[in-house]
Amino acid sequence: QVQLVESGGGLVQSGGSLRLSCVASGFSFSNYPISWYRQAPGKVRALGARITYDGANTNVADSVKGRFTISRDFAKNTVYLQMNSLKPEDTAMYYCARGWTTLDYWGQGTQVTVSS
């Protein structure tokens, strides 16, 4: 069955970095775009970044542009979200999902907490 498993979250100080991983299984990884979303308490889930099926193109939300980078490793069936210069407002649960605009499978999420 399709599975997406996130990891790499944690507690980090403002200005720090984290790299999130999303390991995919149960489907042809190279055929699908993958997206990272985040949801802070009391807020709607919002796009962080997404990457096309072939890794050739990415789309990063304005709120994290210049700080977050998305990439994918086809040998490891993994999509990464490199997060630099983290701010307290980046605190959220981070989810990866299969798809670009239509998202049909989601992972369970990994918590990122940025302290000031």
C-alpha positions as CSV (number, residue, x, y, z in Angstrom):
1,Q,0.0,0.0,0.0
2,V,1.0,3.6,-0.5
3,Q,3.0,5.0,2.4
4,L,4.7,8.3,3.1
5,V,6.8,8.5,6.3
6,E,8.2,11.8,7.5
7,S,11.1,12.3,9.9
8,G,13.6,14.8,10.9
9,G,11.5,17.2,12.9
10,G,12.5,18.5,16.3
11,L,13.2,21.5,18.5
12,V,15.7,24.0,17.1
13,Q,16.6,27.6,18.0
14,S,15.7,30.5,15.8
15,G,18.2,30.8,13.0
16,G,18.9,27.1,13.0
17,S,18.4,24.4,10.3
18,L,16.6,21.1,10.0
19,R,16.3,18.6,7.1
20,L,13.0,16.8,6.9
21,S,12.8,13.5,5.0
22,C,9.8,11.8,3.4
23,V,10.3,8.2,2.5
24,A,7.8,6.9,-0.1
25,S,6.8,3.3,-0.7
26,G,4.1,1.3,-2.4
27,F,4.0,3.2,-5.6
28,S,6.2,4.2,-8.5
29,F,8.0,7.1,-6.8
30,S,9.5,8.6,-10.0
31,N,6.0,9.0,-11.5
32,Y,4.6,11.4,-8.9
33,P,5.2,14.9,-7.7
34,I,5.6,15.3,-3.9
35,S,4.5,18.2,-1.8
36,W,5.4,19.4,1.7
37,Y,2.7,21.1,3.7
38,R,2.6,22.5,7.2
39,Q,0.0,23.3,9.7
40,A,0.5,25.5,12.7
41,P,-2.0,25.3,15.7
42,G,-5.2,27.1,14.8
43,K,-4.2,27.7,11.2
44,V,-5.1,26.0,7.9
45,R,-2.7,23.6,6.3
46,A,-0.5,25.5,3.8
47,L,2.0,24.6,1.1
48,G,5.6,24.8,2.0
49,A,7.2,23.4,-1.2
50,R,6.6,20.8,-3.9
51,I,8.7,19.1,-6.6
52,T,7.8,17.6,-9.9
53,Y,7.9,13.8,-10.6
54,D,11.3,14.2,-12.3
55,G,12.8,16.7,-9.9
56,A,13.2,19.2,-12.7
57,N,11.0,21.9,-11.2
58,T,10.1,23.1,-7.8
59,N,7.6,25.5,-6.3
60,V,8.3,27.1,-2.9
61,A,5.9,29.2,-0.9
62,D,6.7,32.9,-0.7
63,S,6.8,32.7,3.1
64,V,9.8,30.3,3.0
65,K,11.4,31.3,-0.3
66,G,15.1,31.6,0.0
67,R,15.2,29.6,3.2
68,F,13.6,26.2,2.3
69,T,14.8,23.9,-0.5
70,I,13.1,20.8,-1.7
71,S,14.9,17.9,-3.5
72,R,14.4,14.2,-4.2
73,D,16.6,11.2,-4.2
74,F,15.3,8.5,-6.6
75,A,17.7,5.8,-5.3
76,K,16.2,6.3,-1.8
77,N,12.6,7.1,-2.8
78,T,13.0,10.1,-0.6
79,V,12.0,13.7,-0.8
80,Y,13.9,16.2,1.4
81,L,12.9,19.6,2.8
82,Q,16.0,21.5,3.8
83,M,15.0,24.3,6.1
84,N,17.5,27.1,7.0
85,S,17.3,30.3,8.9
86,L,14.3,29.0,10.8
87,K,11.9,31.4,12.6
88,P,9.5,30.8,15.4
89,E,6.7,31.2,12.9
90,D,7.9,28.1,11.1
91,T,6.7,26.1,14.1
92,A,4.2,23.6,12.8
93,M,3.5,20.0,11.9
94,Y,5.0,19.2,8.6
95,Y,3.4,16.7,6.2
96,C,4.4,15.3,2.9
97,A,1.8,14.3,0.4
98,R,1.7,12.6,-3.0
99,G,0.7,15.0,-5.8
100,W,1.0,18.6,-6.9
101,T,-2.5,20.1,-6.6
102,T,-4.5,16.9,-6.1
103,L,-3.1,15.2,-3.1
104,D,-4.2,11.7,-2.6
105,Y,-2.0,10.3,0.1
106,W,-0.5,12.0,3.2
107,G,2.1,11.0,5.8
108,Q,1.5,11.2,9.5
109,G,3.6,14.4,9.9
110,T,6.7,15.4,11.9
111,Q,6.7,18.3,14.4
112,V,9.0,21.2,14.0
113,T,9.3,23.7,16.9
114,V,11.5,26.8,16.6
115,S,12.3,28.6,19.8
116,S,13.0,32.3,19.9
